[in-house]
Amino acid sequence: MSADVQGGVTGAEAPVLLSVQGIQKIYATTGGGGVEAVRDLTFDLRKGEFACLVGPSGSGKTTLLKVISGLMAPTKGKVVLDGTVVDGPPRNMALVFQEYGRSLYPWMRVAENVELPLKVAGVAKDERKARVAEALEAVGLSHVPKSYPWQLSGGMQQRVAIARAVAYQPEVLLMDEPFAAVDAQTRADLEDLVRSVWAKLGLTVLFVTHDIDESVYLGERVIVLSSSPTVILDDLHIDLPAERDQLETRSDPRFVELRHHVYEQIQKAKTYTGDTNTIRTVA
Amino acid sequence: MSGRIVARRVFMALALPIIIVVLWWVGTLNDTNPFVPKPVNVVSDLVTVWAGPLLVEQVVPSLYRLGVGLGGAIIVGVLLGVLVGLSRVARKLTGPLFEFVRAVPPPVLLPVLLLVIGIDDRSKIFLIFLGCLWPVLLNTIDGVRSVDQVLGDTTRTYGLRGWSRLRYFVLPASMPRIMTGIRLALPIAIILMVVSELYAALDGLGYQIMLFKQTFQTGPMWAGIFIIGFIGILLAFIFRVIERRVLAWYYGQREVESSER
């Protein structure tokens, strides 16, 4: 890590909320061996942090997120959320997927989609309605509660997914390349939306992306991952002003500097071989 | 929908049947064979013989058995299909058995059922039930198995488990396949309804048609066969109305997807 981009620690006073400890994930294969997707990952997220995980495609980012969210058990290591080891999807966590078209229930209207997790969690009807309305308002979709998701554009569908996550009132919001499948303009809008939701609600966000610009623009912290089997190559503090602006921030010399640095790391990540060959097939 | 479009649709639906009836009418005009039906006779028999008490006496029992058999098959098929579809162990256990039982044509079972259950309604209902069960059951299993992975993950992360997972995710997601199973079951139900009434029956459409045949009343016999056809059309129509409601989201989504391509 070069000295000029090494930042301080974000919110050093804030307690650790999410702790990823020595995660390794090996997928069993039919040949009897295994493919090691994630090698060894350890990092802590403090309460209220906005961290981006960035890595080349095929760097086990989705695997990692599935392990963190409790959808998948790690081969080794553990995830601790708020003092409790994660062994299934925790109540205080929400996940936004890249495939917006496949993460909303097509047989339910927009408001019903947002409301369902609350209904199942036993939230009283009045509060449910209020939270749904508030969440839709926050993502700018107050006007389409009665539409079906497939009647909306991709960007709007992803907004519904974000509204659902927000209404659920999680402590940690995980996002798995949520904007990879939307057009550039929509993407910029959604980036700002996520920043404003984060700032307003004091969430802790872990945002996975392969887009370097996006990671630097969004995050207070960027964790650079190697290609699979994944290890952490760099963990840097993004000391840009909290108020981000698509034009201002992106032309800020500091942004360019940080972006440059992450880019270099990613290039290294691509060529990072480690002892991959011996590990690819773990017996 | 404007009147013109409706008129056009009705015309398209009726054009071919009308042509066939006209050909039939012309072809049998000078026929003197009493076993060859003429359209005019069939229609007059439909009105004079069937319309009235006979229709109620013979068609109502048939429809009752069809309704109970088909309804039971849908309920049991969906329940069992969901249970089996959700469990890999259950799928592996039942797979070979289902393939075996499915390969046995239901009409073959009728003599057995008559002996075991008796000649009353129950054996007939059971035959219809058994024939309709397989398409519903097997399609439900497939539907439950092929629910979307991402949607499944979403369901898990939001804490939907047990009944709520079933109610809000598994059942609606497999509904297109369940409806396919029911659609396949409809003609089977009608076939088995008639077949079950050909032997050892005391009433029903099949029974009455056989009776007309045995007493050489060709016209009323043919009229009865037409009634079976009309029941088929009616069932298909009812099914379509229900399907359009239940799967409105599915067809809507498909329409959007195909227009984007």
HADDOCK unambig.tbl for C-alpha pairs under 7 A between the chains (distance, minus, plus):
assign (segid A and resid 89 and name CA) (segid B and resid 156 and name CA) 6.63 0.50 0.50
assign (segid A and resid 89 and name CA) (segid B and resid 157 and name CA) 5.00 0.50 0.50
assign (segid A and resid 89 and name CA) (segid B and resid 159 and name CA) 6.98 0.50 0.50
assign (segid A and resid 91 and name CA) (segid B and resid 159 and name CA) 6.90 0.50 0.50
assign (segid A and resid 94 and name CA) (segid B and resid 157 and name CA) 6.59 0.50 0.50
assign (segid A and resid 95 and name CA) (segid B and resid 157 and name CA) 6.88 0.50 0.50
assign (segid A and resid 102 and name CA) (segid B and resid 150 and name CA) 5.90 0.50 0.50
assign (segid A and resid 102 and name CA) (segid B and resid 151 and name CA) 5.71 0.50 0.50
assign (segid A and resid 103 and name CA) (segid B and resid 150 and name CA) 5.83 0.50 0.50
assign (segid A and resid 103 and name CA) (segid B and resid 151 and name CA) 4.76 0.50 0.50
assign (segid A and resid 103 and name CA) (segid B and resid 154 and name CA) 6.05 0.50 0.50
assign (segid A and resid 104 and name CA) (segid B and resid 151 and name CA) 6.92 0.50 0.50
assign (segid A and resid 106 and name CA) (segid B and resid 249 and name CA) 6.39 0.50 0.50
assign (segid A and resid 107 and name CA) (segid B and resid 249 and name CA) 5.31 0.50 0.50
assign (segid A and resid 117 and name CA) (segid B and resid 158 and name CA) 5.62 0.50 0.50
assign (segid A and resid 120 and name CA) (segid B and resid 160 and name CA) 6.67 0.50 0.50
assign (segid A and resid 120 and name CA) (segid B and resid 164 and name CA) 6.94 0.50 0.50
assign (segid A and resid 150 and name CA) (segid B and resid 253 and name CA) 5.75 0.50 0.50
